């Protein structure tokens, strides 16, 4: 009798053990237990509808859901996760193969909880977002994560809401590949997908393609890598200006000090200003080298060159510092630009009568600005200089005309006035008109060797906030 009780007890305990093992290895209970711990400690919700673990750290998770809502709203839902792992040297876990099928990931970069804070509350203390801290955190994540031999995301959908004014970026049918990723090996990342940019008015979304390849070096000291980025958009409208057929292609380089986009090449099929009958500019090509300094919080653009058949060539450079009290400067220069192209740009803003005038000539122009960010506002001063040679104009009916005109225009701007806190932009314009022959109705004048000059100053109200 005693032996029989022992046998029954052993069978019962074995059945309980097998049931527990089945619950642990073939139900989502362990995933949901982990989700409970993560929710208590980190505010991350994690749950699954199905889970199976097979020998050799191989298994799958069905309908995995992850959500975080503690200032940076994020949500991810994955239809199926297949994983295969092993224990490597030093008893460190390694991921042999990891596949995410049809993940749906949404991120709100500026949710309401963050929007209501001041920019200094969201920053490192001097009013700018601490890119160094984010970069350092990314390095720590890569150092601590297991070695990944192969990871794929198939049929992914990503949605990023930047702000109410900028709208939503969506990436659909995304393919992401990660190969040989680890602190000691570096790794390769590849991303490709169909892009949609949706401003607040969802009726004006634009579509395109995006592709990124990034090769990371081993993390012996700091995270670094290089690669290639390309982007194409069918068109986009920004504050009344429609850009048609945008193409962007550039290199990518990152390290602890900077993010560089060398050899940026951008092409635009055309730019249409609302109210114009035809695109004001067509066939625009832009080249530049762009560097963002993570230490200084500064954006630098070198070797800027823009070409358009209607306008000629524009060269320039720019240094913009986003930290408080850090100076910024920008300059643009153009030689022998076509006045006719300029009138196509401003034509839509003129009344019907003025828009029918023909204007010709060639000229040089330069713009130079220096500024600084102070108390969440920009201060700046600078000037515009235009010199026109062999200029001319004629009305549509031919009763008014001029040719052989030389024009010099200077415009100086200051915002705000020193030792003031108002929003006045103070300007002064001065210049002269020389030479030329003029016809105004029945009146003809030859003003060769003569000139008329002017000097005018004033102000207007405008706020340039960050």
Steps between C-alpha positions, in 0.01 A plus 500: 500500500783733593683426175183562302465850657860577407442397138179704474674803654792467258264477202306801624816709551626395158173608343517833682861545388411420140205739515725777636758433230226510237368826641849647498614381159179494298281785632550879514507497881878563531480789253212655692684452832797684349260770382365540853854553635587747223182697560577537872865594449512687168140583406513264201198279426581163340266214418455223244224265379725203432845373593702185434857416603678201351836345587802706401342840590283486191137605492240755399266762647158574354331843500755674719396844629732759660392842621671785681330823604713690748581823313614339174197318365593179316307193389598182314290204389662203326305221331772235544851489647721202414826467692795265514780552751788334675744553784835617365845532651509645848140383548378804305172453311510529122216547253548270203183601317224745597207585272216747562204450266273797428587723797292816545700761693374849593703774671385844614819704539317798652190369684275736693682434827823626345350781290373674811850527642739776408788421268744533790310232692556268203864591457835459664464829684609752238193476279609239245431131487796301635614301198814388687291328765289324237812388312660372821182308587502336155860390556408344836211310341723350230769406755249319722289327237583144390689435180255487206606286209182564302186706561227587250186712505261406220193696393549757773292815551651794690316819594681798656306807611747787536258777603155638417653752257736260317262205490575130462770298324394151396714215369313204351606163357827559679790256479768523768806278508758484781808282450787406734414772754694513825731714710809307383403466134305810405239400246293592196152655492284527189158670478266543205135590474219708356485841669198721559522853639169623639466862614207592731266501198489129418369583152848615391720201585794438270660166424849382414777251571776494761813285524783496754813287530723541807818310586597534868855460625583292812429689822858496628452856626209687341221424255587588141394396155447598139250426229265638240154665505252565220152652498243578232166679534235555237439850635444700816332831587647726770322827584371568151808377313462169313813297429466248219704183463766523771801264493769489769818293502792528744758321709463451877766509771440494877721503808490642853584851379291549187252372245616574146317486168781539246438553131129584527334513158139615474291541189163676471285473190340833578374749757148641468392801703127508573337743260746444215395348171828310442781385730718798582812284484568170325786253497665609826816321614656551845833376635640540852696339784303501828639441851313507833739548794362305798732673745413858401143438383590668170405436138760578234442510123805529276541498125137599444420538131155535344441514125184577305469584129288808574725638776861397449726377781478581874795421732511529877575365843325492838581438868196487730551441874191402701652555846428816698758774442674319213547706184374399154578629152385444145592633157367453147654632177391491139679631194334594171152387599217558256255775592238326283512196731452724802183650352357148454537448874338827609250507213221316688510770772451788255168625371394399149622822343849495649533128436482566123820711496820352360817561700850408384861534607770324692623565849700401806350454845625411848333441836692487828350449846638451850283410797464340840237308694405675826208414730326282239516776236740572216684828468671586173647772285618500144446633155401441140688649205380488138678638194325493161667580171348547155153489654180575319122480510200534269124503547277258317362776273848640426421852623744482790856369474857542616840352420869534585416552868747449786351442845668471843286405803612452861273381781618481865295318769530488880277297738438607767666834573789475752392529864133447412258209532239603240428316175600779262702415190682821413600548137688748288508491121716717283629490143496667162382463140745602227484556126232354275253610235134531602170520315187586699206549266600787271791608723853382415810563715865405456656504849848376401757632748232591756388330820225512761567382857280433803534429871203366698468350849218357710380196692237227504385256770596134482581228756771242426451239772647151536 
